[in-house]
Amino acid sequence: MNHQHQGNDSPPSFWTTRYAIGLVVIGGVAAYFLLTEHLAHVVGVLPYLLLLACPLMHVFMHGGHGHHHHHSGKSDTSGSKASRKPGEPS
């Protein structure tokens, strides 16, 4: 049974191997038992996670302060003096 790959001969992704699937399953089981056993601790931290989400969303979704770039299809120099002919009124 020879399988001929056409085009790309890159190795398979880690997430498609059986080791990755086993890792995800074990991680899911561990997360389930941690949440069921420590639910009171998790619920007690939720208000702090909500407060932490506000500045994180501001930084990652807005890109920080002072970086407001407006992207348009036209160039910014279309109305500048450099594109006008000499003697043309400004």
Helices and strands as residue ranges (DSSP letters): G 14-16, H 18-37, H 39-62, G 76-79, G 81-83
